[in-house]
Amino acid sequence: MTASRANPNDYVLHPFEIEIWGKNALFCDPLSKGGEQQTYPVPTYQALVGILESIYWKPTFEWIPLKITVINRIRTETRGILRRNLRQDQKMDRSYFTYLRNVHYMLTAQMRWNADAPKLVDDRNPVKHQAIFRRALERGGRRDIFLGLRECQGFVKAPTEFSTIVSAYDGYGRQDLGQMYHSFTYPSQDNDNLIVNLWDTVMTNGVITFCLPEETPYHQVIRQVNQQIDADHKYRVTSVADEFAAMIKGARHQ
């Protein structure tokens, strides 16, 4: 049902390793959305894409999470939260949200050139994109990092000794976490539908290896989007060459 939006060989050369942590996280199970929200035990593919885009993103490329290592044990806590009930005369109502507690992850991800932006082919400079990303990562990202919800503040940095990181689940073998939401496939030049992708999540010794959205086994069309995707759209973006030059100039003045 879904079509590949880019050639798998169009990856930027080297994967990145990012350390992610926070006091709380809530990667919402769609079955509980809108009421008393329940978190998934681990981050979803789409949530990790959002974190990566908060660090650095341009329409020239798309982020592909490859795998994530769950370092801390999976612990949850439930909180009672007062929210305004829009269905009952704006009265305050108590809802119970279940959060993950004291989360810590190591993420490996890669850039892939965006096949839906052919006009930005001249902006595909992997060396400069990688340099800008590393600088943004050193500063904690270009935008605030959220672990699922706005109130779940996250933090990111480049790992110093990635090979020494050991998961709390190392030696546990295979653990089936059940069917989970994976990602959305958005309308593109080859697809007019908004599609939700599901997959069977498996954690092996604390490591979850992701498949691509087009490789997930379960797909469901949410709705058809009646819009024309213009392949000749002119993107108003600063070129990676100009961004890189500005970064080098700023570094020299520090």
Short mmCIF file of the C-alpha atoms (twelve columns), coordinates in Angstrom:
data_MODEL
# 
_entry.id   MODEL 
# 
loop_
_atom_site.group_PDB 
_atom_site.id 
_atom_site.type_symbol 
_atom_site.label_atom_id 
_atom_site.label_alt_id 
_atom_site.label_comp_id 
_atom_site.label_asym_id 
_atom_site.label_seq_id 
_atom_site.Cartn_x 
_atom_site.Cartn_y 
_atom_site.Cartn_z 
_atom_site.pdbx_PDB_model_num 
ATOM 1   C CA . MET A 1   0.000   0.000   0.000  1 
ATOM 2   C CA . THR A 2   2.857   2.361   0.743  1 
ATOM 3   C CA . ALA A 3   5.506   3.331   -1.760 1 
ATOM 4   C CA . SER A 4   9.126   4.002   -1.035 1 
ATOM 5   C CA . ARG A 5   9.722   7.732   -1.094 1 
ATOM 6   C CA . ALA A 6   13.482  7.532   -1.604 1 
ATOM 7   C CA . ASN A 7   16.148  5.199   -2.833 1 
ATOM 8   C CA . PRO A 8   17.669  3.343   0.153  1 
ATOM 9   C CA . ASN A 9   21.072  4.010   -1.389 1 
ATOM 10  C CA . ASP A 10  20.553  7.765   -1.032 1 
ATOM 11  C CA . TYR A 11  21.656  7.888   2.609  1 
ATOM 12  C CA . VAL A 12  24.094  10.456  3.877  1 
ATOM 13  C CA . LEU A 13  27.295  8.527   4.538  1 
ATOM 14  C CA . HIS A 14  27.664  8.088   8.290  1 
ATOM 15  C CA . PRO A 15  25.025  7.319   10.957 1 
ATOM 16  C CA . PHE A 16  24.821  9.581   13.983 1 
ATOM 17  C CA . GLU A 17  24.718  8.487   17.623 1 
ATOM 18  C CA . ILE A 18  22.656  10.600  20.012 1 
ATOM 19  C CA . GLU A 19  22.167  10.250  23.755 1 
ATOM 20  C CA . ILE A 20  18.629  11.124  24.896 1 
ATOM 21  C CA . TRP A 21  17.397  11.400  28.466 1 
ATOM 22  C CA . GLY A 22  14.772  13.046  30.616 1 
ATOM 23  C CA . LYS A 23  12.894  12.883  33.886 1 
ATOM 24  C CA . ASN A 24  9.611   11.814  32.277 1 
ATOM 25  C CA . ALA A 25  8.239   10.781  28.888 1 
ATOM 26  C CA . LEU A 26  4.846   9.918   27.472 1 
ATOM 27  C CA . PHE A 27  4.817   8.252   24.057 1 
ATOM 28  C CA . CYS A 28  1.058   8.011   23.820 1 
ATOM 29  C CA . ASP A 29  -0.736  4.816   22.896 1 
ATOM 30  C CA . PRO A 30  -3.351  5.964   20.311 1 
ATOM 31  C CA . LEU A 31  -5.968  3.778   22.004 1 
ATOM 32  C CA . SER A 32  -5.788  6.052   25.059 1 
ATOM 33  C CA . LYS A 33  -5.481  9.359   23.246 1 
ATOM 34  C CA . GLY A 34  -8.138  11.913  24.082 1 
ATOM 35  C CA . GLY A 35  -8.837  10.510  27.536 1 
ATOM 36  C CA . GLU A 36  -6.563  9.180   30.222 1 
ATOM 37  C CA . GLN A 37  -3.374  8.786   28.249 1 
ATOM 38  C CA . GLN A 38  -1.206  5.695   28.590 1 
ATOM 39  C CA . THR A 39  2.396   5.624   27.427 1 
ATOM 40  C CA . TYR A 40  4.074   2.993   25.308 1 
ATOM 41  C CA . PRO A 41  6.997   1.300   27.089 1 
ATOM 42  C CA . VAL A 42  9.490   2.623   24.517 1 
ATOM 43  C CA . PRO A 43  9.689   5.557   22.066 1 
ATOM 44  C CA . THR A 44  7.999   5.201   18.703 1 
ATOM 45  C CA . TYR A 45  9.775   5.660   15.383 1 
ATOM 46  C CA . GLN A 46  7.805   8.852   14.701 1 
ATOM 47  C CA . ALA A 47  8.601   10.319  18.129 1 
ATOM 48  C CA . LEU A 48  12.315  9.809   17.459 1 
ATOM 49  C CA . VAL A 49  11.969  11.529  14.086 1 
ATOM 50  C CA . GLY A 50  10.452  14.497  15.929 1 
ATOM 51  C CA . ILE A 51  13.379  14.608  18.362 1 
ATOM 52  C CA . LEU A 52  15.895  14.481  15.502 1 
ATOM 53  C CA . GLU A 53  14.093  17.245  13.612 1 
ATOM 54  C CA . SER A 54  14.201  19.398  16.759 1 
ATOM 55  C CA . ILE A 55  17.984  19.064  16.731 1 
ATOM 56  C CA . TYR A 56  18.451  19.868  13.034 1 
ATOM 57  C CA . TRP A 57  16.274  19.547  9.957  1 
ATOM 58  C CA . LYS A 58  15.926  20.857  6.431  1 
ATOM 59  C CA . PRO A 59  13.564  19.761  3.637  1 
ATOM 60  C CA . THR A 60  16.616  18.502  1.756  1 
ATOM 61  C CA . PHE A 61  16.641  15.296  3.809  1 
ATOM 62  C CA . GLU A 62  14.515  13.128  6.073  1 
ATOM 63  C CA . TRP A 63  15.587  11.403  9.280  1 
ATOM 64  C CA . ILE A 64  15.701  7.606   9.543  1 
ATOM 65  C CA . PRO A 65  16.043  6.162   13.082 1 
ATOM 66  C CA . LEU A 66  17.969  2.896   12.778 1 
ATOM 67  C CA . LYS A 67  18.008  1.520   16.316 1 
ATOM 68  C CA . ILE A 68  17.629  2.583   19.922 1 
ATOM 69  C CA . THR A 69  19.161  1.162   23.083 1 
ATOM 70  C CA . VAL A 70  17.050  1.326   26.249 1 
ATOM 71  C CA . ILE A 71  19.617  2.052   28.961 1 
ATOM 72  C CA . ASN A 72  17.481  2.462   32.093 1 
ATOM 73  C CA . ARG A 73  14.830  0.025   33.230 1 
ATOM 74  C CA . ILE A 74  11.309  0.756   32.013 1 
ATOM 75  C CA . ARG A 75  9.405   2.280   34.921 1 
ATOM 76  C CA . THR A 76  6.078   4.094   34.885 1 
ATOM 77  C CA . GLU A 77  4.207   6.421   37.205 1 
ATOM 78  C CA . THR A 78  0.604   7.635   37.171 1 
ATOM 79  C CA . ARG A 79  -0.384  11.231  37.874 1 
ATOM 80  C CA . GLY A 80  -3.761  12.817  38.377 1 
ATOM 81  C CA . ILE A 81  -4.137  15.922  36.226 1 
ATOM 82  C CA . LEU A 82  -6.959  18.450  36.292 1 
ATOM 83  C CA . ARG A 83  -8.156  19.284  32.792 1 
ATOM 84  C CA . ARG A 84  -11.063 21.318  31.494 1 
ATOM 85  C CA . ASN A 85  -13.813 19.063  30.161 1 
ATOM 86  C CA . LEU A 86  -14.972 20.621  26.900 1 
ATOM 87  C CA . ARG A 87  -18.055 18.393  26.803 1 
ATOM 88  C CA . GLN A 88  -19.441 19.309  30.214 1 
ATOM 89  C CA . ASP A 89  -19.770 23.088  30.442 1 
ATOM 90  C CA . GLN A 90  -16.012 23.664  30.760 1 
ATOM 91  C CA . LYS A 91  -15.919 22.007  34.191 1 
ATOM 92  C CA . MET A 92  -12.628 20.797  35.580 1 
ATOM 93  C CA . ASP A 93  -12.190 17.040  35.450 1 
ATOM 94  C CA . ARG A 94  -9.447  14.794  36.783 1 
ATOM 95  C CA . SER A 95  -7.627  12.548  34.321 1 
ATOM 96  C CA . TYR A 96  -4.876  10.044  35.045 1 
ATOM 97  C CA . PHE A 97  -1.828  10.028  32.780 1 
ATOM 98  C CA . THR A 98  0.753   7.222   32.879 1 
ATOM 99  C CA . TYR A 99  4.302   8.445   32.206 1 
ATOM 100 C CA . LEU A 100 7.647   6.760   31.757 1 
ATOM 101 C CA . ARG A 101 10.049  7.706   34.532 1 
ATOM 102 C CA . ASN A 102 13.769  8.520   34.352 1 
ATOM 103 C CA . VAL A 103 14.263  7.556   30.717 1 
ATOM 104 C CA . HIS A 104 17.651  7.202   29.043 1 
ATOM 105 C CA . TYR A 105 18.275  6.088   25.467 1 
ATOM 106 C CA . MET A 106 21.046  5.829   22.900 1 
ATOM 107 C CA . LEU A 107 19.801  6.439   19.371 1 
ATOM 108 C CA . THR A 108 21.491  5.630   16.075 1 
ATOM 109 C CA . ALA A 109 20.004  7.486   13.099 1 
ATOM 110 C CA . GLN A 110 20.810  8.441   9.543  1 
ATOM 111 C CA . MET A 111 19.842  11.108  7.044  1 
ATOM 112 C CA . ARG A 112 18.218  10.165  3.729  1 
ATOM 113 C CA . TRP A 113 17.795  12.579  0.855  1 
ATOM 114 C CA . ASN A 114 14.211  13.701  0.364  1 
ATOM 115 C CA . ALA A 115 12.971  12.376  -2.980 1 
ATOM 116 C CA . ASP A 116 9.998   14.772  -2.823 1 
ATOM 117 C CA . ALA A 117 12.312  17.788  -3.004 1 
ATOM 118 C CA . PRO A 118 14.153  17.410  -6.330 1 
ATOM 119 C CA . LYS A 119 14.703  21.160  -6.516 1 
ATOM 120 C CA . LEU A 120 17.030  20.922  -3.509 1 
ATOM 121 C CA . VAL A 121 19.441  18.477  -5.126 1 
ATOM 122 C CA . ASP A 122 22.146  21.168  -5.073 1 
ATOM 123 C CA . ASP A 123 21.769  21.350  -1.293 1 
ATOM 124 C CA . ARG A 124 22.784  17.694  -0.843 1 
ATOM 125 C CA . ASN A 125 26.191  18.218  0.710  1 
ATOM 126 C CA . PRO A 126 26.616  15.434  3.300  1 
ATOM 127 C CA . VAL A 127 29.807  16.808  4.864  1 
ATOM 128 C CA . LYS A 128 28.300  20.217  5.624  1 
ATOM 129 C CA . HIS A 129 24.974  18.782  6.828  1 
ATOM 130 C CA . GLN A 130 26.831  16.497  9.221  1 
ATOM 131 C CA . ALA A 131 28.983  19.342  10.521 1 
ATOM 132 C CA . ILE A 132 25.941  21.560  11.145 1 
ATOM 133 C CA . PHE A 133 24.112  18.700  12.861 1 
ATOM 134 C CA . ARG A 134 27.030  18.014  15.194 1 
ATOM 135 C CA . ARG A 135 27.223  21.701  16.111 1 
ATOM 136 C CA . ALA A 136 23.472  21.788  16.795 1 
ATOM 137 C CA . LEU A 137 23.762  18.617  18.905 1 
ATOM 138 C CA . GLU A 138 26.545  20.171  20.993 1 
ATOM 139 C CA . ARG A 139 24.126  22.987  21.851 1 
ATOM 140 C CA . GLY A 140 21.266  20.697  22.787 1 
ATOM 141 C CA . GLY A 141 19.334  21.114  19.527 1 
ATOM 142 C CA . ARG A 142 17.930  24.061  17.636 1 
ATOM 143 C CA . ARG A 143 14.502  23.695  19.234 1 
ATOM 144 C CA . ASP A 144 13.247  22.379  22.548 1 
ATOM 145 C CA . ILE A 145 13.322  18.596  22.883 1 
ATOM 146 C CA . PHE A 146 10.061  16.954  23.988 1 
ATOM 147 C CA . LEU A 147 9.713   13.312  24.945 1 
ATOM 148 C CA . GLY A 148 6.210   12.760  23.641 1 
ATOM 149 C CA . LEU A 149 4.399   15.628  25.374 1 
ATOM 150 C CA . ARG A 150 5.196   19.318  25.835 1 
ATOM 151 C CA . GLU A 151 5.637   18.965  29.595 1 
ATOM 152 C CA . CYS A 152 8.151   16.116  29.165 1 
ATOM 153 C CA . GLN A 153 11.375  18.035  28.628 1 
ATOM 154 C CA . GLY A 154 14.170  16.051  27.047 1 
ATOM 155 C CA . PHE A 155 17.905  16.546  26.641 1 
ATOM 156 C CA . VAL A 156 20.323  15.390  23.951 1 
ATOM 157 C CA . LYS A 157 24.063  15.220  23.467 1 
ATOM 158 C CA . ALA A 158 26.683  13.343  21.507 1 
ATOM 159 C CA . PRO A 159 27.919  10.268  23.419 1 
ATOM 160 C CA . THR A 160 31.534  10.293  24.464 1 
ATOM 161 C CA . GLU A 161 32.030  6.531   24.826 1 
ATOM 162 C CA . PHE A 162 29.130  4.892   23.027 1 
ATOM 163 C CA . SER A 163 30.693  1.428   23.045 1 
ATOM 164 C CA . THR A 164 30.738  1.315   26.859 1 
ATOM 165 C CA . ILE A 165 26.982  1.937   27.239 1 
ATOM 166 C CA . VAL A 166 25.196  -1.162  28.522 1 
ATOM 167 C CA . SER A 167 21.433  -1.599  28.589 1 
ATOM 168 C CA . ALA A 168 19.671  -2.652  31.783 1 
ATOM 169 C CA . TYR A 169 18.169  -5.420  29.611 1 
ATOM 170 C CA . ASP A 170 21.466  -6.755  28.308 1 
ATOM 171 C CA . GLY A 171 21.329  -10.544 28.480 1 
ATOM 172 C CA . TYR A 172 17.524  -10.690 28.612 1 
ATOM 173 C CA . GLY A 173 17.292  -11.924 25.027 1 
ATOM 174 C CA . ARG A 174 14.188  -11.323 22.933 1 
ATOM 175 C CA . GLN A 175 11.252  -9.426  24.461 1 
ATOM 176 C CA . ASP A 176 8.054   -8.922  22.450 1 
ATOM 177 C CA . LEU A 177 6.462   -5.563  23.235 1 
ATOM 178 C CA . GLY A 178 3.384   -6.162  21.078 1 
ATOM 179 C CA . GLN A 179 1.939   -4.294  18.141 1 
ATOM 180 C CA . MET A 180 2.688   -0.578  18.291 1 
ATOM 181 C CA . TYR A 181 2.241   2.542   16.231 1 
ATOM 182 C CA . HIS A 182 5.313   3.072   14.055 1 
ATOM 183 C CA . SER A 183 4.882   6.160   11.890 1 
ATOM 184 C CA . PHE A 184 2.799   8.117   9.418  1 
ATOM 185 C CA . THR A 185 3.297   8.049   5.664  1 
ATOM 186 C CA . TYR A 186 2.373   11.503  4.471  1 
ATOM 187 C CA . PRO A 187 1.015   12.399  1.016  1 
ATOM 188 C CA . SER A 188 3.700   12.741  -1.620 1 
ATOM 189 C CA . GLN A 189 4.105   12.795  -5.381 1 
ATOM 190 C CA . ASP A 190 3.327   9.052   -5.536 1 
ATOM 191 C CA . ASN A 191 0.710   8.809   -2.805 1 
ATOM 192 C CA . ASP A 192 -2.473  10.822  -2.100 1 
ATOM 193 C CA . ASN A 193 -3.262  9.168   1.245  1 
ATOM 194 C CA . LEU A 194 -2.337  9.807   4.844  1 
ATOM 195 C CA . ILE A 195 -1.385  6.340   6.116  1 
ATOM 196 C CA . VAL A 196 -0.643  5.072   9.611  1 
ATOM 197 C CA . ASN A 197 1.945   2.300   9.867  1 
ATOM 198 C CA . LEU A 198 1.970   -0.349  12.619 1 
ATOM 199 C CA . TRP A 199 4.523   -3.003  13.473 1 
ATOM 200 C CA . ASP A 200 5.334   -5.736  15.986 1 
ATOM 201 C CA . THR A 201 7.950   -4.238  18.298 1 
ATOM 202 C CA . VAL A 202 10.743  -6.534  19.450 1 
ATOM 203 C CA . MET A 203 13.505  -5.609  21.897 1 
ATOM 204 C CA . THR A 204 16.583  -7.857  21.966 1 
ATOM 205 C CA . ASN A 205 19.017  -7.356  24.848 1 
ATOM 206 C CA . GLY A 206 17.659  -3.844  25.255 1 
ATOM 207 C CA . VAL A 207 18.034  -2.875  21.579 1 
ATOM 208 C CA . ILE A 208 15.164  -2.127  19.205 1 
ATOM 209 C CA . THR A 209 16.033  -2.136  15.496 1 
ATOM 210 C CA . PHE A 210 13.575  -0.176  13.370 1 
ATOM 211 C CA . CYS A 211 12.332  -0.969  9.896  1 
ATOM 212 C CA . LEU A 212 11.475  1.731   7.381  1 
ATOM 213 C CA . PRO A 213 7.859   2.977   7.220  1 
ATOM 214 C CA . GLU A 214 7.388   1.286   3.842  1 
ATOM 215 C CA . GLU A 215 8.597   -2.008  5.337  1 
ATOM 216 C CA . THR A 216 6.084   -2.160  8.201  1 
ATOM 217 C CA . PRO A 217 3.636   -5.097  7.933  1 
ATOM 218 C CA . TYR A 218 0.428   -3.226  8.776  1 
ATOM 219 C CA . HIS A 219 -0.932  -0.117  7.062  1 
ATOM 220 C CA . GLN A 220 -4.197  1.741   7.434  1 
ATOM 221 C CA . VAL A 221 -5.399  4.665   5.315  1 
ATOM 222 C CA . ILE A 222 -6.582  7.459   7.601  1 
ATOM 223 C CA . ARG A 223 -7.900  9.752   4.896  1 
ATOM 224 C CA . GLN A 224 -7.276  10.891  1.351  1 
ATOM 225 C CA . VAL A 225 -5.731  14.297  1.015  1 
ATOM 226 C CA . ASN A 226 -7.072  16.232  -1.941 1 
ATOM 227 C CA . GLN A 227 -4.092  18.386  -2.666 1 
ATOM 228 C CA . GLN A 228 -1.640  18.705  -5.491 1 
ATOM 229 C CA . ILE A 229 1.987   17.990  -4.664 1 
ATOM 230 C CA . ASP A 230 4.021   20.420  -6.740 1 
ATOM 231 C CA . ALA A 231 7.358   18.919  -7.719 1 
ATOM 232 C CA . ASP A 232 8.460   22.357  -8.982 1 
ATOM 233 C CA . HIS A 233 7.787   24.060  -5.640 1 
ATOM 234 C CA . LYS A 234 10.469  26.621  -4.843 1 
ATOM 235 C CA . TYR A 235 11.661  26.126  -1.276 1 
ATOM 236 C CA . ARG A 236 12.600  29.244  0.641  1 
ATOM 237 C CA . VAL A 237 15.498  27.784  2.595  1 
ATOM 238 C CA . THR A 238 19.007  28.904  3.375  1 
ATOM 239 C CA . SER A 239 21.468  26.748  1.479  1 
ATOM 240 C CA . VAL A 240 23.661  24.403  3.490  1 
ATOM 241 C CA . ALA A 241 26.721  26.177  2.064  1 
ATOM 242 C CA . ASP A 242 25.561  29.522  3.509  1 
ATOM 243 C CA . GLU A 243 24.674  27.927  6.853  1 
ATOM 244 C CA . PHE A 244 28.062  26.224  7.031  1 
ATOM 245 C CA . ALA A 245 29.875  29.476  6.202  1 
ATOM 246 C CA . ALA A 246 27.931  31.311  8.920  1 
ATOM 247 C CA . MET A 247 28.760  28.551  11.418 1 
ATOM 248 C CA . ILE A 248 32.486  28.743  10.650 1 
ATOM 249 C CA . LYS A 249 32.414  32.535  10.863 1 
ATOM 250 C CA . GLY A 250 30.691  32.392  14.232 1 
ATOM 251 C CA . ALA A 251 33.200  29.844  15.552 1 
ATOM 252 C CA . ARG A 252 36.103  32.101  14.642 1 
ATOM 253 C CA . HIS A 253 34.628  34.957  16.698 1 
ATOM 254 C CA . GLN A 254 34.205  32.858  19.834 1 
# 
